Amino acid sequence: NLSFYPNPFSTKIKLSNTTGFEDFILLNSIGQSIWLGKNIDKQDFSYLKSGLYFVEVDNRIYKLIKE
């Protein structure tokens, strides 16, 4: 089971229990894809507005809040 932290996040999304082979899709609050790739933990998301986001990975959805 993946876990994302900190939640809420400000610039970086960290995660644990990953294999390193997952494909991540970051979605905004209305379900639009705004980022996709393998290394979500290496991305700087400081440019995102505060609010609700979702990460889809392996057909599962995780809720994250950007502060």
BAMARMI-827361 format. One record per residue (C-alpha): residue in one letter; chain; y, z, x; residue number from 1. Coordinates in pm, 1 decimal, m for minus. Layout:
BEGIN
(node "a"; "A"; (Y; Z; X); NUM) ...
***
This chain:
BEGIN
(node "n"; "A"; (0.0; 0.0; 0.0); 1) (node "l"; "A"; (331.8; m108.4; 148.6); 2) (node "s"; "A"; (624.4; 127.9; 138.7); 3) (node "f"; "A"; (988.5; 37.3; 192.3); 4) (node "y"; "A"; (1249.7; 278.0; 326.1); 5) (node "p"; "A"; (1520.4; 392.5; 321.6); 6) (node "n"; "A"; (1575.8; 338.9; m45.9); 7) (node "p"; "A"; (1864.4; 295.5; m101.5); 8) (node "f"; "A"; (1919.3; 86.6; 212.7); 9) (node "s"; "A"; (2247.3; m24.7; 367.1); 10) (node "t"; "A"; (2170.5; m291.2; 630.2); 11) (node "k"; "A"; (1801.9; m288.8; 728.5); 12) (node "i"; "A"; (1487.0; m262.6; 519.7); 13) (node "k"; "A"; (1210.9; m81.5; 704.0); 14) (node "l"; "A"; (850.5; m77.9; 595.1); 15) (node "s"; "A"; (519.4; 83.2; 671.1); 16) (node "n"; "A"; (155.3; m10.8; 615.9); 17) (node "t"; "A"; (214.0; m378.0; 694.2); 18) (node "t"; "A"; (m22.4; m618.8; 869.1); 19) (node "g"; "A"; (257.3; m841.3; 999.3); 20) (node "f"; "A"; (118.9; m1146.0; 818.6); 21) (node "e"; "A"; (284.7; m1089.6; 480.7); 22) (node "d"; "A"; (535.1; m1332.6; 333.1); 23) (node "f"; "A"; (830.6; m1152.8; 175.2); 24) (node "i"; "A"; (1066.7; m1279.5; m95.0); 25) (node "l"; "A"; (1387.0; m1086.1; m157.3); 26) (node "l"; "A"; (1515.7; m1133.3; m511.1); 27) (node "n"; "A"; (1845.1; m1034.3; m667.1); 28) (node "s"; "A"; (1865.8; m840.6; m993.8); 29) (node "i"; "A"; (1829.9; m1156.9; m1205.3); 30) (node "g"; "A"; (1524.4; m1282.2; m1016.7); 31) (node "q"; "A"; (1684.8; m1541.0; m790.5); 32) (node "s"; "A"; (1529.6; m1575.4; m445.7); 33) (node "i"; "A"; (1791.7; m1491.7; m182.4); 34) (node "w"; "A"; (1574.9; m1459.8; 128.9); 35) (node "l"; "A"; (1216.7; m1538.0; 224.5); 36) (node "g"; "A"; (1020.6; m1499.3; 542.6); 37) (node "k"; "A"; (780.0; m1284.3; 740.6); 38) (node "n"; "A"; (1001.8; m1037.1; 927.1); 39) (node "i"; "A"; (1205.5; m865.4; 656.4); 40) (node "d"; "A"; (1237.4; m556.7; 878.9); 41) (node "k"; "A"; (1423.8; m759.1; 1144.9); 42) (node "q"; "A"; (1689.2; m895.5; 905.8); 43) (node "d"; "A"; (2042.0; m765.4; 862.9); 44) (node "f"; "A"; (2124.7; m742.0; 492.3); 45) (node "s"; "A"; (2469.7; m586.5; 534.5); 46) (node "y"; "A"; (2621.4; m895.5; 368.0); 47) (node "l"; "A"; (2452.8; m817.8; 33.8); 48) (node "k"; "A"; (2649.8; m657.7; m247.0); 49) (node "s"; "A"; (2550.1; m310.3; m361.2); 50) (node "g"; "A"; (2298.7; m313.3; m642.0); 51) (node "l"; "A"; (1939.0; m363.6; m745.1); 52) (node "y"; "A"; (1703.4; m592.7; m551.0); 53) (node "f"; "A"; (1333.5; m667.1; m558.8); 54) (node "v"; "A"; (1088.2; m757.8; m285.6); 55) (node "e"; "A"; (786.0; m964.7; m380.1); 56) (node "v"; "A"; (488.7; m956.1; m146.4); 57) (node "d"; "A"; (123.2; m1033.8; m217.8); 58) (node "n"; "A"; (194.5; m1072.0; m592.4); 59) (node "r"; "A"; (344.7; m722.4; m610.0); 60) (node "i"; "A"; (706.9; m635.5; m682.3); 61) (node "y"; "A"; (893.1; m346.8; m515.5); 62) (node "k"; "A"; (1233.2; m222.9; m633.9); 63) (node "l"; "A"; (1504.6; m153.5; m375.6); 64) (node "i"; "A"; (1864.5; m43.2; m408.8); 65) (node "k"; "A"; (2137.1; m161.8; m172.4); 66) (node "e"; "A"; (2415.7; 91.2; m123.1); 67) 
***
